[in-house]
Amino acid sequence: MMRIRMPKALIFIICLIICVTVSCEINSTGQEESSREVEFPDMIFRDADYLLGMAGNNPIKIHAETIEIFNDVKKALLYDATFRQDDNVGIEIISGSAEFIQIDLETNDAMLEGSVAIYNHKDQLHILADSLQWHHEDRLLSSKAQDVVILNYDGRYTIEGLGFSGKFDQATYEFLSVVEGEISDNDT
């Protein structure tokens, strides 16, 4: 049996040629597929915190499993997020969670989606929805007209409605229409 010894450099060159040949694909139409652009985030953070707010105000502190920042389109995408806002002396006034939050980096407006749960500690109010919008300048939380939102006040009063809007600074909560309402007194 005869063995042929090949130099290591030759083996490396052959492997490199095979890898390059296998990884290249010829486009049969002769056109590049640049019309389908994939946008990549400028920054990605894991297990990180994000402050939503303006200087001088009490910011909303958001903790997310993943945060993606897109500077070109001025967006931040937060996945598996929990959040809270404290008053001036550090007492928690708002807390909640959402599977996904998209934040406009210029206005601080946000879209919350996926099992959205918000608790207003000051008003003892739970807000549950699949999707909500936060309008930062107006401090307005709202839903689309066709989206169901559930409010539970003090663990005793529950209202389910469509077209929710809530002004946190005025403690005003409204629906375009009520789907179901229940008022019960658990003290009896």
Backbone bond lengths (Angstrom), bond angles and torsions (degrees), N, CA, C in turn:
res aa  C-N    CA-C-N  psi(-1)  N-CA   C-N-CA  omega(-1)  CA-C   N-CA-C  phi
1 M - - - 1.432 - - 1.522 108.79 -
2 M 1.287 113.78 129.70 1.444 119.98 -176.04 1.530 110.05 -106.37
3 R 1.311 116.72 131.34 1.454 122.07 179.14 1.522 109.55 -107.43
4 I 1.311 113.05 138.78 1.459 118.58 176.93 1.523 107.30 -109.00
5 R 1.305 115.78 127.63 1.460 120.77 179.21 1.517 109.14 -98.29
6 M 1.334 114.70 123.81 1.458 120.27 177.44 1.521 107.78 -106.07
7 P 1.286 116.86 139.71 1.469 118.57 177.68 1.532 110.00 -64.37
8 K 1.315 116.42 149.08 1.461 122.50 -179.14 1.520 111.84 -60.43
9 A 1.301 118.19 -35.40 1.462 121.74 179.70 1.527 110.45 -63.61
10 L 1.326 117.62 -39.43 1.455 121.72 179.30 1.531 110.62 -66.94
11 I 1.318 117.36 -40.80 1.473 121.80 177.71 1.534 109.40 -62.83
12 F 1.328 116.84 -42.26 1.460 121.27 178.90 1.527 111.11 -62.31
13 I 1.310 117.42 -43.91 1.470 121.53 -179.87 1.519 110.72 -64.23
14 I 1.312 118.02 -41.61 1.464 121.84 178.60 1.533 109.83 -63.28
15 C 1.319 117.70 -45.40 1.473 121.34 178.61 1.527 110.96 -62.21
16 L 1.327 117.01 -40.65 1.455 121.27 178.91 1.524 111.26 -63.53
17 I 1.335 117.10 -43.04 1.464 120.98 178.62 1.531 110.39 -63.20
18 I 1.324 117.29 -41.90 1.463 120.97 179.22 1.532 110.21 -63.46
19 C 1.325 117.21 -44.54 1.472 120.60 -179.69 1.520 111.63 -63.03
20 V 1.324 117.29 -44.16 1.454 120.44 -179.66 1.521 110.60 -65.63
21 T 1.321 116.72 -41.38 1.464 120.63 -179.81 1.521 111.38 -65.57
22 V 1.304 118.36 -41.95 1.456 122.15 -178.50 1.523 110.85 -70.62
23 S 1.327 118.54 -37.02 1.467 120.72 -175.99 1.518 113.25 -79.61
24 C 1.307 119.54 -17.57 1.467 122.01 178.64 1.511 109.69 -84.62
25 E 1.320 115.70 143.41 1.452 121.13 178.89 1.514 108.33 -127.03
26 I 1.297 116.08 133.23 1.451 120.27 178.62 1.515 107.84 -89.79
27 N 1.318 116.00 129.51 1.453 122.20 178.99 1.526 107.42 -84.58
28 S 1.332 116.35 114.28 1.455 120.27 -174.40 1.519 112.77 -67.41
29 T 1.337 118.64 -23.33 1.462 120.34 -180.00 1.518 111.63 -85.40
30 G 1.310 117.31 -13.17 1.455 120.98 -179.95 1.515 113.40 78.70
31 Q 1.352 117.99 6.21 1.458 121.93 -179.74 1.512 109.30 -110.91
32 E 1.299 114.36 145.50 1.455 118.47 175.06 1.518 108.99 -78.10
33 E 1.300 116.08 151.95 1.460 120.52 -179.53 1.521 110.12 -97.21
34 S 1.314 117.86 51.15 1.457 121.22 -178.04 1.521 113.06 -82.48
35 S 1.337 118.56 -8.45 1.456 119.89 179.65 1.524 111.52 -68.88
36 R 1.295 117.08 -22.44 1.462 121.27 178.44 1.521 108.54 -100.39
37 E 1.316 115.05 88.66 1.452 120.00 -178.53 1.519 109.96 -91.19
38 V 1.304 115.03 138.21 1.448 121.12 176.96 1.518 107.17 -106.74
39 E 1.321 115.47 125.26 1.447 119.61 -179.36 1.522 109.23 -92.63
40 F 1.317 115.56 128.74 1.449 121.12 179.45 1.522 108.97 -107.38
41 P 1.322 117.11 144.51 1.459 119.35 -179.77 1.530 111.16 -67.32
42 D 1.329 115.32 151.58 1.465 120.64 175.51 1.520 110.73 -74.15
43 M 1.336 116.04 -32.96 1.466 121.31 178.74 1.521 109.40 -142.62
44 I 1.321 115.89 144.85 1.463 122.11 173.77 1.526 107.62 -129.85
45 F 1.331 115.58 130.88 1.459 121.55 178.18 1.526 108.49 -121.56
46 R 1.297 117.05 141.85 1.464 122.65 176.79 1.526 108.62 -113.67
47 D 1.347 115.38 138.25 1.462 121.30 178.19 1.535 109.56 49.98
48 A 1.334 115.52 59.83 1.466 120.76 -170.91 1.521 111.49 -127.90
49 D 1.330 114.91 167.93 1.459 122.82 179.30 1.520 110.48 -112.29
50 Y 1.339 114.83 149.86 1.465 122.09 -179.72 1.517 107.04 -136.77
51 L 1.330 117.67 133.84 1.464 121.64 177.31 1.515 108.78 -102.69
52 L 1.324 115.69 123.38 1.459 121.80 178.91 1.522 107.53 -107.84
53 G 1.315 116.98 113.86 1.451 119.64 179.34 1.503 111.92 162.48
54 M 1.291 114.92 177.48 1.453 122.65 178.97 1.523 108.73 -110.20
55 A 1.314 116.00 156.88 1.461 120.71 179.52 1.528 110.25 -58.61
56 G 1.319 116.49 137.71 1.458 121.19 178.48 1.517 114.01 91.49
57 N 1.327 118.04 -14.75 1.465 121.33 178.93 1.522 109.60 -103.99
58 N 1.321 115.93 166.82 1.460 120.10 175.20 1.525 108.03 -78.64
59 P 1.335 117.67 110.73 1.470 119.20 -176.83 1.524 111.77 -72.92
60 I 1.316 114.92 157.79 1.458 121.37 171.33 1.524 105.94 -90.11
61 K 1.322 116.65 121.20 1.463 121.96 -178.43 1.525 108.50 -93.24
62 I 1.326 115.67 119.19 1.459 121.27 -176.84 1.523 109.00 -113.64
63 H 1.312 116.22 129.71 1.465 121.11 172.81 1.530 107.08 -110.43
64 A 1.323 116.81 129.40 1.466 120.78 -177.66 1.522 110.66 -132.60
65 E 1.320 114.69 149.74 1.459 119.21 175.78 1.523 110.37 -66.47
66 T 1.351 116.25 -39.11 1.466 121.35 177.66 1.520 109.19 -139.36
67 I 1.342 115.87 136.30 1.456 122.48 174.82 1.526 107.62 -126.42
68 E 1.331 115.80 126.55 1.458 121.61 176.73 1.530 108.19 -116.70
69 I 1.332 116.70 129.03 1.456 122.32 -179.92 1.529 108.85 -109.47
70 F 1.335 116.48 127.28 1.463 123.42 177.63 1.531 107.38 -116.89
71 N 1.330 117.61 97.82 1.467 121.66 -176.24 1.519 112.77 -67.60
72 D 1.334 118.20 -37.73 1.472 120.58 -177.19 1.523 112.68 -61.23
73 V 1.324 117.44 -40.34 1.463 121.18 -178.29 1.530 111.83 -102.19
74 K 1.329 116.41 4.59 1.473 122.41 175.54 1.524 112.32 57.35
75 K 1.347 116.22 49.36 1.460 121.70 -179.49 1.520 110.30 -130.49
76 A 1.315 115.25 149.76 1.461 122.89 169.52 1.515 107.12 -124.28
77 L 1.321 117.30 132.66 1.461 122.54 177.54 1.516 108.13 -113.12
78 L 1.337 115.77 124.96 1.453 121.60 -178.16 1.522 108.64 -119.20
79 Y 1.319 116.12 133.01 1.462 122.01 -176.78 1.527 110.04 -115.94
80 D 1.336 115.83 138.69 1.473 122.59 -179.70 1.523 110.39 51.05
81 A 1.325 114.92 69.15 1.460 121.27 -171.69 1.526 112.49 -108.60
82 T 1.310 114.81 145.68 1.460 123.11 167.56 1.528 106.32 -123.25
83 F 1.330 116.64 151.77 1.461 118.45 -177.33 1.512 111.09 -147.25
84 R 1.340 114.70 162.29 1.452 121.93 177.25 1.510 109.57 -157.45
85 Q 1.321 114.29 153.80 1.456 121.11 174.50 1.512 107.37 -131.92
86 D 1.310 115.79 132.86 1.462 122.10 178.96 1.516 109.66 -107.53
87 D 1.341 115.82 155.12 1.462 119.03 175.30 1.532 109.30 -81.53
88 N 1.314 117.09 -171.15 1.473 121.69 -175.82 1.521 114.31 -63.70
89 V 1.338 117.41 -24.28 1.467 119.93 -179.70 1.532 112.18 -102.35
90 G 1.329 117.22 7.96 1.458 120.80 174.98 1.513 115.66 91.85
91 I 1.320 118.20 10.90 1.463 121.20 178.09 1.527 108.64 -87.40
92 E 1.320 115.37 131.48 1.458 121.08 -178.21 1.529 110.44 -66.16
93 I 1.343 116.41 126.86 1.462 120.17 179.44 1.529 112.20 -113.68
94 I 1.330 117.89 -28.54 1.466 122.77 177.96 1.521 108.06 -136.57
95 S 1.334 116.69 139.64 1.467 120.80 172.32 1.523 107.95 -146.95
96 G 1.327 116.08 161.50 1.454 118.51 179.15 1.508 113.45 174.40
97 S 1.339 114.38 -171.15 1.458 120.41 -178.65 1.526 109.77 -155.90
98 A 1.334 114.98 158.72 1.458 122.50 175.58 1.527 107.61 -158.15
99 E 1.318 115.88 149.49 1.458 119.77 177.54 1.525 111.64 -70.50
100 F 1.339 116.89 -30.86 1.459 121.11 -176.29 1.527 109.34 -148.37
101 I 1.336 116.27 137.06 1.460 122.01 175.45 1.525 108.12 -134.01
102 Q 1.335 115.68 129.11 1.463 120.97 173.91 1.513 107.54 -111.68
103 I 1.333 116.87 123.86 1.457 122.21 -175.66 1.521 109.97 -115.45
104 D 1.324 116.45 132.90 1.458 122.49 172.28 1.529 106.53 -80.60
105 L 1.331 117.46 118.54 1.458 121.39 -174.33 1.531 113.40 -70.05
106 E 1.325 118.09 -18.81 1.460 120.34 179.72 1.525 112.69 -88.74
107 T 1.331 118.07 -38.27 1.470 121.17 -175.41 1.523 113.64 -105.34
108 N 1.319 117.45 -15.69 1.473 123.94 -173.40 1.522 112.63 67.72
109 D 1.336 117.98 12.98 1.458 120.80 171.41 1.524 107.73 -68.45
110 A 1.332 116.32 150.75 1.468 119.30 -175.71 1.521 111.23 -142.48
111 M 1.321 115.43 148.69 1.461 123.42 172.43 1.531 105.91 -112.83
112 L 1.332 115.96 122.25 1.458 122.08 178.59 1.515 107.93 -106.84
113 E 1.334 117.03 132.16 1.460 120.54 -177.64 1.516 110.85 -139.50
114 G 1.326 114.26 151.90 1.456 121.34 174.48 1.515 113.61 80.42
115 S 1.324 116.76 101.18 1.475 122.61 177.65 1.526 112.02 48.07
116 V 1.310 116.02 54.57 1.465 121.16 -179.50 1.524 108.88 -74.95
117 A 1.318 115.58 127.49 1.464 121.83 177.61 1.522 107.92 -134.93
118 I 1.341 116.56 124.28 1.456 121.97 -179.84 1.519 108.45 -128.87
119 Y 1.318 116.03 136.30 1.461 120.32 176.70 1.521 108.74 -122.40
120 N 1.331 115.47 119.73 1.460 122.64 175.23 1.532 106.29 -92.75
121 H 1.329 116.81 101.46 1.461 121.98 -174.86 1.526 111.72 -63.69
122 K 1.313 116.35 -38.43 1.463 121.13 -177.96 1.532 111.06 -62.38
123 D 1.341 116.44 -43.56 1.470 120.91 -178.57 1.531 112.98 -95.50
124 Q 1.320 118.57 0.94 1.473 124.24 -177.07 1.527 110.82 51.96
125 L 1.333 116.00 50.18 1.451 121.96 -173.33 1.526 111.03 -124.44
126 H 1.334 116.00 122.61 1.467 122.59 172.24 1.523 109.06 -94.52
127 I 1.327 116.56 135.31 1.466 122.69 176.76 1.528 107.03 -122.99
128 L 1.331 116.55 123.58 1.465 121.88 -179.12 1.522 109.10 -123.96
129 A 1.341 116.22 135.14 1.466 120.75 -179.13 1.521 109.85 -162.45
130 D 1.331 115.52 165.69 1.459 120.58 172.67 1.518 110.62 -84.59
131 S 1.340 116.77 -27.99 1.461 121.11 -176.63 1.525 109.63 -154.82
132 L 1.330 116.06 135.16 1.465 122.07 176.54 1.526 109.26 -142.00
133 Q 1.327 115.42 154.47 1.461 121.57 177.32 1.521 108.89 -116.49
134 W 1.335 115.97 136.53 1.451 121.75 177.41 1.529 107.54 -110.46
135 H 1.358 116.16 120.27 1.460 122.96 175.96 1.525 105.98 -101.95
136 H 1.319 115.65 101.68 1.459 121.68 -167.52 1.533 113.29 -63.25
137 E 1.308 118.37 -46.81 1.460 120.53 -175.88 1.529 111.61 -60.90
138 D 1.329 116.89 -39.71 1.464 121.79 -179.26 1.528 113.20 -89.11
139 R 1.330 116.20 -5.57 1.474 121.90 -174.48 1.528 109.77 51.64
140 L 1.325 115.16 46.09 1.460 122.93 -176.13 1.523 110.26 -113.26
141 L 1.308 116.08 126.11 1.461 122.87 174.45 1.519 106.80 -105.05
142 S 1.336 118.01 129.77 1.463 119.44 -176.55 1.524 110.75 -146.19
143 S 1.342 113.27 165.40 1.462 120.45 174.82 1.517 108.60 -124.42
144 K 1.309 116.28 167.12 1.463 120.39 172.76 1.526 107.80 -69.51
145 A 1.331 115.82 157.15 1.461 121.33 -174.97 1.527 112.87 -58.65
146 Q 1.328 118.68 -30.58 1.460 122.02 -176.31 1.541 113.00 -95.21
147 D 1.327 118.53 -2.50 1.464 121.71 -177.15 1.531 111.60 -87.62
148 V 1.312 115.40 136.13 1.463 122.12 178.70 1.527 109.67 -82.78
149 V 1.325 115.60 133.99 1.461 122.81 175.72 1.518 107.36 -130.05
150 I 1.323 116.31 139.73 1.466 121.81 179.25 1.526 108.47 -113.80
151 L 1.335 115.96 129.27 1.457 122.47 174.45 1.516 108.50 -111.81
152 N 1.317 115.89 134.74 1.454 120.43 174.14 1.518 107.02 -128.29
153 Y 1.333 115.20 117.98 1.452 120.84 -178.29 1.522 109.90 -101.60
154 D 1.307 116.29 123.06 1.463 123.01 172.56 1.532 112.61 56.86
155 G 1.350 117.13 23.13 1.461 120.08 179.77 1.513 114.31 70.39
156 R 1.346 118.12 3.39 1.461 120.98 -175.86 1.518 113.87 -117.51
157 Y 1.299 118.06 -32.40 1.464 120.74 -174.81 1.529 109.29 -115.70
158 T 1.329 116.14 125.93 1.457 120.93 -179.16 1.516 109.69 -123.98
159 I 1.324 115.20 131.46 1.465 121.56 176.87 1.523 107.80 -132.01
160 E 1.326 115.31 132.97 1.457 122.13 176.75 1.518 107.49 -116.28
161 G 1.332 116.44 127.17 1.454 118.95 -176.52 1.508 113.73 -149.66
162 L 1.335 114.56 177.32 1.458 123.11 179.27 1.524 109.10 -114.78
163 G 1.337 116.39 149.08 1.457 120.18 176.27 1.514 112.49 67.05
164 F 1.307 117.39 54.68 1.463 123.07 -177.33 1.527 111.42 -76.61
165 S 1.327 115.43 144.63 1.464 121.30 166.07 1.521 108.21 -145.24
166 G 1.308 115.37 139.75 1.454 120.46 -179.44 1.513 111.30 -139.78
167 K 1.334 115.99 125.05 1.465 121.89 176.63 1.523 107.45 -99.30
168 F 1.312 116.45 106.93 1.454 120.83 -175.12 1.518 112.57 -67.89
169 D 1.317 117.86 -33.85 1.462 119.20 -178.47 1.522 112.52 -72.78
170 Q 1.351 117.59 -18.30 1.465 121.64 179.25 1.529 112.58 -112.40
171 A 1.332 117.43 -1.96 1.476 122.65 -176.41 1.527 111.19 53.29
172 T 1.337 116.50 43.87 1.459 123.06 179.25 1.522 108.64 -113.56
173 Y 1.333 116.58 124.10 1.464 122.14 -177.85 1.524 108.55 -129.00
174 E 1.343 116.55 128.43 1.462 120.82 -174.18 1.522 111.29 -137.30
175 F 1.352 115.31 156.88 1.458 123.34 172.41 1.523 108.65 -125.34
176 L 1.332 116.19 150.31 1.465 119.68 170.37 1.521 109.95 -70.77
177 S 1.336 115.49 -38.53 1.466 119.89 175.23 1.522 109.03 -150.93
178 V 1.329 115.34 146.75 1.459 121.74 179.46 1.524 108.62 -95.28
179 V 1.322 116.42 128.09 1.458 121.77 177.33 1.527 109.37 -85.38
180 E 1.314 114.91 -46.29 1.462 120.15 -178.49 1.516 108.34 -155.26
181 G 1.301 116.84 140.08 1.451 121.00 177.77 1.504 110.33 -136.09
182 E 1.306 115.21 140.51 1.462 119.80 -179.53 1.518 108.18 -138.54
183 I 1.296 115.82 126.72 1.451 120.65 174.94 1.520 107.08 -119.05
184 S 1.305 114.37 120.40 1.463 118.70 179.86 1.509 109.28 -133.47
185 D 1.313 114.68 153.37 1.455 119.78 178.79 1.518 106.48 -114.97
186 N 1.327 116.52 107.89 1.453 120.82 -178.06 1.524 112.89 -77.29
187 D 1.317 117.60 -5.67 1.464 120.71 -179.00 1.521 113.24 -78.99
188 T 1.349 118.06 -12.94 1.474 118.62 -176.93 1.498 111.61 -95.65
